[in-house]
Amino acid sequence: MFTALYTAHSGISSAQYQKYYGRLSASERSAKLWIARRGRYYGRFQLDVSYLHGDYSVANQEHTADRYVKGRYGSWTAAKRFWMAHNWY
C-alpha cells in the first residue's frame, strides 16, 4: 500500500521504487524519504521548487532558469563566473 501511495505522489514507478528503496530497512527507507522531502532544489538547474510553481516540466525549468539568471546575474556567463568563485549560483 505504501509503495503505491509513494509512487503516485513522487513520479517514480513501482519498479524504480523497488530498485532504490526495496532493499533498505524500514528505518533506512524512512530516513531517506525524510531527507528527500526536505529538498528545495529540483532538476537540471537545481532551482528552488518554489520558483517552479508546481510545473516541473523541462520547458518550465528552462524558462524559469533563464528568467532567474537574467534577473540575478544578467547573463549565463556572469552566473558561471559567480559559480566559479563561490561553488553555487
C-alpha positions as CSV (number, residue, x, y, z in Angstrom):
1,M,0.0,0.0,0.0
2,F,2.7,2.5,1.0
3,T,4.6,1.8,-2.3
4,A,1.5,2.6,-4.4
5,L,0.9,5.8,-2.4
6,Y,4.5,6.9,-2.6
7,T,4.9,6.2,-6.3
8,A,1.6,8.0,-7.1
9,H,2.9,11.2,-5.5
10,S,6.6,11.0,-6.3
11,G,6.5,10.4,-10.0
12,I,8.7,7.3,-9.8
13,S,7.4,3.9,-11.0
14,S,7.0,0.9,-8.7
15,A,10.0,-0.8,-10.3
16,Q,12.1,2.3,-9.6
17,Y,10.8,2.4,-6.0
18,Q,11.8,-1.3,-5.6
19,K,15.2,-0.6,-7.1
20,Y,16.0,2.4,-4.8
21,Y,14.1,1.6,-1.7
22,G,13.2,-2.1,-1.7
23,R,16.4,-3.3,-0.1
24,L,16.5,-0.7,2.6
25,S,15.4,-1.5,6.1
26,A,12.3,0.4,7.3
27,S,14.3,2.9,9.3
28,E,16.8,3.5,6.4
29,R,13.9,3.9,4.0
30,S,12.1,6.3,6.4
31,A,15.3,8.4,6.8
32,K,15.9,8.5,3.0
33,L,12.4,9.7,2.4
34,W,12.6,12.2,5.2
35,I,15.7,13.8,3.6
36,A,14.2,13.7,0.1
37,R,11.1,15.6,1.3
38,R,13.3,18.4,2.7
39,G,15.0,19.1,-0.7
40,R,14.3,22.5,-2.0
41,Y,16.1,22.3,-5.3
42,Y,15.0,20.5,-8.4
43,G,16.1,19.5,-11.8
44,R,18.8,20.3,-14.2
45,F,19.4,23.8,-12.9
46,Q,18.8,23.0,-9.2
47,L,16.1,25.6,-8.9
48,D,14.2,26.2,-5.7
49,V,10.9,24.4,-6.1
50,S,9.0,27.5,-5.2
51,Y,10.2,29.1,-8.4
52,L,8.6,26.4,-10.5
53,H,5.0,26.9,-9.1
54,G,4.3,23.2,-9.3
55,D,5.2,22.9,-13.0
56,Y,8.2,20.6,-13.2
57,S,8.2,20.3,-17.0
58,V,11.5,20.7,-18.8
59,A,10.1,23.7,-20.7
60,N,9.2,25.4,-17.4
61,Q,12.6,24.6,-15.9
62,E,14.4,26.1,-18.9
63,H,12.2,29.2,-18.9
64,T,12.5,29.7,-15.1
65,A,16.2,29.2,-15.1
66,D,16.6,31.8,-17.9
67,R,14.5,34.3,-16.0
68,Y,16.3,33.6,-12.7
69,V,19.8,34.0,-14.3
70,K,18.8,37.2,-16.2
71,G,17.3,38.7,-13.1
72,R,20.1,37.8,-10.7
73,Y,23.2,37.9,-12.8
74,G,22.3,39.4,-16.1
75,S,23.7,36.6,-18.2
76,W,24.7,32.9,-18.1
77,T,28.3,33.9,-18.4
78,A,28.0,36.1,-15.3
79,A,26.3,33.3,-13.5
80,K,29.1,30.9,-14.4
81,R,31.7,33.4,-13.1
82,F,29.8,33.6,-9.9
83,W,29.6,29.8,-9.6
84,M,33.4,29.5,-10.3
85,A,34.1,31.9,-7.4
86,H,31.5,30.6,-4.9
87,N,30.6,27.0,-6.0
88,W,26.9,27.8,-6.3
89,Y,24.7,30.2,-8.1
